[in-house]
């Protein structure tokens, strides 16, 4: 029987399909690899031959960097494309009656408060529902202020258009109007013939030339002619006056390029720490020094450093000569001086001298002797040993602020200070003693080095920094004063602002360095007039206030106090910077984002607003009338 032939199995259709899929996959992979290789060669030729980031790190004058995508990696969502069309969303200008608007010293709002003890002159800020969101317009005819030091003697009348002082104080030579200029001849209520003769007498009893007196407080400053005269002695004076019927005293001072702020001795402590000033001065400032158990004089005692000087001229000093001119009864003035002498003695002050119109007292260098004599002298009680540096909406008390304890009666409470200018970079006693928690001597030196480096970088960005364009400068979050110390080589003065709720209350350190400043809450308006600062520096301010108030309102306040041709430096995280940039664009500010000195790979960036070129907003303002 024949065998049947062996039959081959039928082809498997599934196998054929798999083979085709594998071949297709292989071909696609080869095509992708080849394409990627060609594309990478193209990218290397077009992008990496001259690294763009390195260009930006070397200079800020290159073309702007390509658009970067932040959205997937950052906390704050960026505005949509429609929101970025800022030309359709500019902030509007306020009406002309807001030209000199001071939100916390508004003359309309102050009528709601009691005039007793000058309470109505204290800070009374608008609530959230009252805050305005419009741009404060400059006065018609505004001009670039005179550069320092010419500004000490001249200002444009159109910039500070107040005539009352030129009339009311004409005989006292405060200020004269000559054509389109205001002229400051150096007169004052207690020195109508000029402040130079007044200071010449003061030098005989207070060591103004030795560098031991560096910081001074002038209460009821007028147009700050006293502070202007002390510049010749390298003395930095905080001039203070209320916003009252004598229009614009503080604005006159700031337009002259002199440190000044709105303030009054009334209900609350002055916004300065204890042991701040080397000297305090009052020239007929009309403060009731002996009233309310000596409340105001004990506040001066709080802010005077150990061994500091208090200078008083005007009633009741030299009353035997002046009582007729003051239209006061001699017996009343005699009793007033007796009360003043007694209160100064019970504060443990020693009278240094009384020469003509000037009387000078000196605060003790420690309280060893004072504590022993306080009961015998019936002195004001000593305050609690805590909170001496608190100066933000804290009510004054008629008590003596205790000085730090000493081991020997010859020691200076809190530590001795170097003479100026060594004081600027010497380790402050508050840091040396460990009083400021978390800040060591090493931290102090490192902070100085850091800010010297940063300010050198700023000089490469701002062509006018060393040319004298800037005079009034504010540091909105001053730390321990490193920025101000680094800026001391330029012809500027710095208002060092320390937020009242900052982690470290460092304002006392700043004063120990021979600098000046104030406490502040940036959710409110600053105590100054519009257009009074040439340069504002904000390091980490918006990050600090992100959860406390709207940064839009902080930027509106910065716009209010910055001069029209001024400069703004904001340092912060890129998230904050991008958001701030959108707001500044809507404010018509010329701004740009640049790398910090730490380079392109660090998240901290700088928003630079430089309005050096004049911009005419008159049409915008007119359209809102």
Buried (B, 14 or more C-beta within 10 A) or exposed (E): EEEEEEEEEEEEEEEEEEEEEEEEEEEEEEEEEEEEEEEEEEEEEEEEEEEBEEBBBEEBEEEEBEEEEBEEEBEEEBBEEEEEEBEEEEBEBBEEEBBBBBBBBBEEBBEEBEEEBBBBBBBBBBEEEEBBEBBBBBBEEBBEBBBBBEBBBBBBBBBBBBEEBBEEBEEBBBBBBEEEBBBBBBBBBBBBEBBEEBBEBBEEBBEBEEBBBBBBBBBBBBBBBBBBBBBEBBBBBBBBBBBBEBBBBBBBBBBBBBBBBBBBBBBBBBBBBBBBBBBBBBBBBEBBBBEEEBBBBBBBBBBBBBBBBBBBBBBBBBBEEBBEEBEBEBEEBBEBBEBBBBBBBBBBBEEBBBBEBBBBBBBBBBBBEBBEEBEEBEBBEBBEEEEBBBBBBBEBBBBBBBBBEBEEEEBBBBBEBBBBEEBBBBBBBBBBEEBBEEBEEEEBEEBBEBBBEBBEBBBEBBEBBEEBBBBBBBBBBBBBBBBBBBBBEBBBBBBBBBBBEBEEBBBBBBBBBBBBBBBBBBBBBBBBBBBBBBBBBBBBBBBBBBEEBBBBBBBBBBBBBBBBBBBBBBBBBBBBBBBBBBBBBBBBBEBEBBBBBBEBEEEBBBBBBBBEEEEEBEEBBEEEE
